[in-house]
Amino acid sequence: MHYKRVIPCMDVDNGRVVKGTKFIDIRDAGDPVELAAHYDAQGADELIFLDITATSDKRATVVELARRAADDVFVPFTIGGGVRQVQDAHDVLDAGADKVSINSAALARPELIDELATVFGAQCVVLAIDAKRRPDGSYEAFVAGGRTPTGKDAVEWAKEGVERGAGEILLTSMDRDGTKDGYELTLTQRISQGVDVPVIASGGVGEPQHLIDGLAAGADAVLAASIFHYGSHTIPEVKDALRNAGFPMRPISARA
């Protein structure tokens, strides 16, 4: 059976989770590895760490994060941020990460996707796309946290990325991110239909129904941050809702 996945995401800045948390059973809710271990225990299928630290040399930071996470987290995890060349990815994967996520570095030099896929295999390469809707209804890929347009059509970029060897697409709607209004479903559907690899829907989750909508639009996995970080919903609650909506979910006891 092909299970759908629930993936908590942690944005990390200078070693700390950026979005606030409200957990009383975690010693340090701002520590990404403490938080990740909590989500692992709750039944997360995978985890994603995105290092958004504004520094020229992130590699040492993300390698250390991968090493610490590998000691305490037992589900697959992806690390993004600071991966600009094959050696960066090698260091992060060697430290214990299962996958690397690339975004701006791939847009600046698309050949990076080919290189990573050749060396590590497509299953280790996640292409992250931050997209905004254009006035004509199409979508454009952005970088710098949604501030800088690239001129690339997001759907076409996803297709190119998969052709080059990306094994998964992490798709974030910058129009919806942080709004709690739900995923941008048209965007999710277009890219899910346009590529033959799994798509992770991201950006805008405010309640479990939004995750149901994302899977119904064609996503293979659904990512959320605030609803988990702020404690408004738990992973078991969300997975129950998805299961009740007819989506196959991995039993928590068999998640590892």
C-alpha positions in Angstrom: 0.0 0.0 0.0 1.2 3.5 -0.9 0.9 5.6 2.2 0.4 9.3 2.2 2.8 11.3 4.4 2.5 14.0 7.1 5.7 16.0 7.3 6.3 18.7 10.0 8.8 21.4 8.9 11.2 23.4 11.0 12.6 26.6 9.8 15.9 27.0 11.6 17.8 30.3 12.0 21.0 30.4 13.9 20.3 27.0 15.3 16.8 27.8 16.6 13.3 27.1 15.3 11.9 30.4 14.0 8.2 29.9 14.6 7.2 29.9 18.2 6.1 26.7 20.0 3.9 25.9 22.9 4.9 22.5 24.2 5.1 21.8 27.9 6.7 18.4 27.5 9.7 19.5 25.6 12.7 20.8 27.4 13.6 23.3 24.7 10.9 23.9 22.1 13.2 26.3 20.2 15.8 23.5 19.6 15.1 21.9 16.2 16.3 18.4 17.3 14.2 18.4 20.5 11.2 19.4 18.4 12.0 16.8 15.8 12.3 14.1 18.3 8.9 15.1 19.7 7.3 14.9 16.2 9.0 11.6 15.6 7.5 10.2 18.8 4.0 11.5 17.8 4.1 9.6 14.5 5.5 12.0 11.9 6.3 10.1 8.6 9.2 12.3 7.8 10.8 15.6 8.9 12.2 18.6 7.0 14.7 21.1 8.4 15.1 24.3 6.3 18.1 26.4 7.5 17.3 30.0 6.7 20.3 31.5 8.6 21.6 34.6 6.8 25.2 33.6 6.5 27.6 33.0 3.6 28.8 29.7 4.9 25.9 27.5 6.1 27.5 24.2 5.4 29.0 23.7 8.8 25.7 24.7 10.4 23.6 22.2 8.4 26.1 19.4 8.8 26.0 19.8 12.5 22.2 19.9 12.5 22.1 16.7 10.4 24.5 15.0 12.8 22.5 15.9 15.9 19.2 15.0 14.3 20.5 11.6 13.2 21.3 10.7 16.8 17.7 11.5 18.0 15.4 11.1 15.1 14.4 7.7 13.6 12.2 8.7 10.7 13.7 9.9 7.4 14.6 13.6 7.4 15.5 16.2 4.7 17.8 19.2 5.2 17.8 22.3 3.0 19.8 25.4 3.2 23.5 25.7 2.4 23.7 23.0 -0.2 25.3 24.6 -3.3 27.5 21.8 -4.6 28.0 18.1 -4.6 30.4 18.2 -1.6 27.9 20.1 0.5 25.3 17.4 -0.1 27.8 14.7 0.5 28.7 16.2 3.9 25.0 16.6 4.9 24.0 13.1 3.8 27.2 11.6 5.4 26.2 13.2 8.6 22.9 11.3 8.6 20.3 13.2 6.5 18.3 11.0 4.1 17.7 13.7 1.5 18.9 17.2 0.7 16.6 20.0 -0.5 17.9 22.6 -3.0 16.2 25.7 -4.2 18.1 28.9 -5.2 21.3 27.0 -6.0 19.4 24.9 -8.5 17.8 27.9 -10.1 21.2 29.6 -10.4 22.8 26.5 -11.9 20.3 23.8 -12.9 23.1 21.4 -13.6 23.4 20.9 -9.9 20.3 18.7 -10.0 21.9 16.4 -12.5 25.1 16.2 -10.5 23.4 15.4 -7.3 21.1 12.8 -8.9 24.1 11.2 -10.6 26.2 10.9 -7.4 23.5 10.2 -4.8 20.4 9.0 -6.8 17.1 10.8 -7.4 15.7 9.5 -4.1 18.1 11.8 -2.2 17.3 15.0 -4.2 14.4 17.2 -3.3 13.8 20.3 -5.5 12.1 23.0 -3.4 10.0 25.5 -5.4 8.6 28.7 -3.9 5.9 29.9 -6.3 3.7 33.0 -6.6 0.6 33.4 -8.8 1.0 35.8 -11.7 -1.9 38.1 -12.8 -2.5 35.8 -15.8 -3.1 32.8 -13.6 0.3 31.1 -14.2 2.9 30.7 -11.4 6.4 32.0 -11.2 9.3 30.5 -9.2 10.8 32.9 -6.6 13.9 32.9 -4.4 14.9 34.8 -1.3 11.9 33.9 0.7 9.5 34.9 -2.0 11.0 38.3 -2.5 12.9 37.8 -5.8 11.3 36.7 -9.0 13.3 34.4 -11.3 11.3 34.7 -14.5 10.8 30.9 -14.5 7.4 29.3 -14.8 7.0 27.2 -11.7 5.3 24.3 -13.5 7.9 24.2 -16.3 10.7 24.4 -13.7 9.3 21.5 -11.8 9.2 19.4 -15.0 12.8 20.4 -15.9 13.9 19.6 -12.4 12.4 16.1 -12.6 13.9 15.6 -16.0 17.3 16.5 -14.5 16.9 14.0 -11.7 15.0 15.4 -8.8 13.1 12.6 -7.0 10.6 14.8 -5.2 9.2 18.4 -5.4 8.7 20.5 -2.2 6.1 23.0 -3.4 5.4 26.1 -1.4 2.9 28.8 -2.3 4.3 32.1 -1.2 0.9 33.6 -1.5 -0.5 31.2 1.1 2.5 30.7 3.3 1.6 31.8 6.9 -2.0 32.7 6.0 -3.7 29.6 7.5 -6.1 29.7 4.5 -5.0 26.4 3.1 -2.7 25.3 0.3 -2.9 26.9 -3.2 -4.7 23.9 -4.6 -4.6 25.0 -8.3 -0.8 25.2 -8.1 -0.6 21.9 -6.2 -2.8 20.2 -8.8 -0.9 21.6 -11.8 2.5 20.5 -10.6 1.2 17.1 -9.3 -0.2 16.4 -12.7 2.8 17.7 -14.5 5.5 15.5 -12.9 5.8 11.8 -12.2 7.5 12.1 -8.8 6.0 12.8 -5.4 4.9 16.4 -4.6 4.9 17.7 -1.1 2.3 20.5 -0.6 3.4 23.4 1.6 2.3 26.8 2.6 -0.9 27.9 4.3 -2.1 25.1 6.6 -4.5 26.2 9.3 -6.5 23.1 10.1 -6.6 19.3 9.2 -9.1 19.9 6.4 -6.4 21.8 4.5 -4.2 18.7 4.6 -7.1 16.6 3.2 -7.5 19.2 0.4 -3.8 19.0 -0.4 -3.9 15.3 -0.9 -7.1 15.5 -2.8 -5.4 17.9 -5.2 -2.8 15.3 -6.0 0.0 15.8 -3.4 1.7 12.7 -2.2 2.7 14.3 1.1 1.5 17.3 3.2 3.8 19.6 5.1 2.8 21.8 8.0 4.6 23.9 10.6 2.6 26.3 12.7 -0.4 24.0 13.5 2.1 21.6 15.0 4.5 24.2 16.5 1.8 26.2 18.2 0.1 23.0 19.4 -3.3 23.7 17.8 -3.3 20.2 16.3 -1.3 17.1 16.9 0.1 14.6 14.4 -2.1 11.7 15.5 -5.2 14.0 15.2 -4.2 15.0 11.7 -3.5 11.5 10.6 -6.8 10.3 12.0 -8.5 13.0 10.0 -6.7 12.0 6.8 -7.4 8.3 7.4 -11.1 9.1 8.0 -11.1 11.0 4.7 -10.0 7.8 2.9 -6.2 8.3 2.6 -4.0 5.4 3.6 -1.7 6.5 6.5 1.2 4.5 8.0 0.3 3.2 11.4 2.3 5.0 14.1 3.7 1.7 15.4 5.0 0.8 12.0 6.4 4.2 10.9 10.1 3.5 11.3 
